[in-house]
Structure formats: C-alpha cells, structure tokens
Amino acid sequence: MGFMDKITGLVKGNKSAVKDGVDKAADAVQSKTPDSVDAQVEQGASAVKDVIDKIN
C-alpha cells in the first residue's frame, strides 16, 4: 500500500473533519502572517479542500 493509498483511506470516512482541520490550519497561518498573504492562504486551503472532495 502506497502513501497516497493510506492518505485516501484515512480521508474517505472523515472528509468533513479533515476539511475542518484545513480551515483551522489556514486560520492559524493567517493569524501568524501579514494580512497581505491572507488571500493566498485562503486560495491554498480552498485548493486542498477541492482535492479532498474529489477523493472517492
């Protein structure tokens, strides 16, 4: 079993919790960085959540 298979297996049944974790991580990054990078952090978090949604 490869690394991606393990990650996919962990995420499958917990998509909502994983996406909440992504949001919390993004909030933490935003609180520690200048406001000028907030849009980039949100864009990255959104991209990660899109990938999570595509996991079957």
TIVEXDREN-91507 format. One record per residue: residue in one letter; x, y, z of N, C-alpha, C, O in turn. Coordinates in steps of 0.05 Angstrom, whole numbers, plus 32768, in hexadecimal, padded with zeros to 4 digits. Each point is the difference from the previous one (the first is absolute). Example, Ala and Ser with C-alpha at 12.3 -4.5 7.8 and 13.67 -1.06 7.14 Angstrom:
2
A81087F8E809C7FEE8018800080128018800080158000800D;S7FE480157FE58010801880017FF18016800E800A80168004;
***
This chain:
56
M80117FE980007FEF80178000801280198000801280038011;G7FE9800E7FDC801080187FFE7FF7801680127FEB7FFE800D;F802480177FF47FFA801780127FE5800C7FF97FF080058012;M800B80007FD47FE7800C7FF97FE87FEE80067FEA800A8007;D801A7FDC7FF77FEA7FEE80077FF98002801E7FE97FFF8007;K802C800480097FFB8003801D7FF2801A80067FED80008010;I801B80157FE37FF4801A80057FE380007FF67FEE8009800E;T800D7FEB7FDB7FE57FFE7FF57FEE7FF080137FE980088005;G80217FE380067FF17FEF80127FF9800F80197FEA7FFD800B;L802880147FFF7FFB800F80187FEC80167FFC7FEF80068011;V801280067FD77FEF80177FFA7FE37FF87FF97FED800E8007;K80107FDB7FEC7FE67FF87FF57FE9800380147FEC800C7FF9;G80177FE9801E7FEA800180137FFF801880127FEF80038011;N8024800F7FEB8003801780128003801A7FF1800E80128009;K7FE67FF17FDF800480177FF07FF9801A800F800F80147FFE;S7FDB7FEC80107FF88018800E801480088015800780188002;A80027FD5800D801480068015801A80097FF5800D8012800A;V7FFC7FE27FDF801980087FF47FFD801D7FF5801380108003;K7FD77FF67FF07FFB801B7FF6800080148017800980177FFD;D7FEB7FE28019800080128018801D80048009800780178008;G80097FD47FF7801C80038008800F80137FED8011800F8009;V7FE97FEF7FDD800C80127FED7FF9801D8006801180127FFF;D7FD67FF280087FF7801B8007800E800B8019800880178001;K7FFB7FD78013800E80088018801D80077FFB800B8013800B;A80027FDC7FE4801C80057FF98002801B7FF18013800F8006;A7FDB7FF67FE8800180197FF17FFC80188013800E80147FFD;D7FE07FE980167FFC80168013801980058011800780178005;A80067FD3800380198003800F8015800E7FF0800E8011800A;V7FF57FE87FDD8014800C7FEF7FFA801E7FFC801180118001;Q7FD57FF57FFB7FF8801C7FFC800580118018800680177FFE;S7FF77FDD801A8005800F8018801E8006800580068013800F;K800B7FDE7FE4801D80038004800E800E7FEA801880078002;T7FD97FFF7FE8800D800D7FE97FF3801B7FFA7FEA8005800A;P8023800B7FE67FF4801A7FFA7FE67FFD7FF07FFC7FEC7FF2;D7FF2802880117FE67FFF7FF280037FFE7FE27FEE7FF77FF2;S802980128004800480007FE380017FE47FF47FFD7FFD7FE7;V80067FEE802980017FE57FF67FE77FF080067FFE7FE87FF9;D7FEE802480137FE77FF280077FF27FF47FE87FF67FEA8002;A800980257FE87FF37FF67FE8800E7FE77FF57FF37FED7FF7;Q80278013800B800F7FE97FF67FFC7FE780127FFE7FEA7FF6;V8000801B80247FFB7FEA80137FE47FF47FFA7FFD7FE88000;E7FEF802A7FFD7FE57FF67FFA7FFF7FF17FE67FF27FEC7FFE;Q801D801E7FEE80007FF27FE6800C7FE480037FF67FED7FF4;G80208011801B800C7FE680057FEE7FED800F7FFE7FE97FF9;A7FF48021801C7FEE7FF0800F7FE97FF77FEE7FF77FE98003;S7FFF80287FED7FEA7FF97FED80097FEA7FED7FF17FEE7FFA;A802780147FFC800B7FEC7FEE80027FE5800D7FFA7FEB7FF5;V800F8015802480037FE7800F7FE47FF480057FFD7FE77FFD;K7FEF8029800A7FE57FF680047FF47FF57FE77FF07FED8000;D8016801F7FE97FF77FF67FE6800B7FE47FFB7FF27FEE7FF6;V8027800E8010800D7FE57FFD7FF27FEC80127FFB7FE97FF8;I8000801F80217FF37FEE80137FE47FF87FF57FF87FE98003;D7FFA802A7FF27FE57FFA7FF580027FEC7FE97FED7FF17FFC;K8029800F7FF580027FED7FE980087FE480087FFF7FEE7FEF;I8009800E802A80087FE580097FE77FEF80027FEC8007800C;N80157FE27FE77FE87FEE7FFF7FFF7FEF80197FEE7FF08003;
***
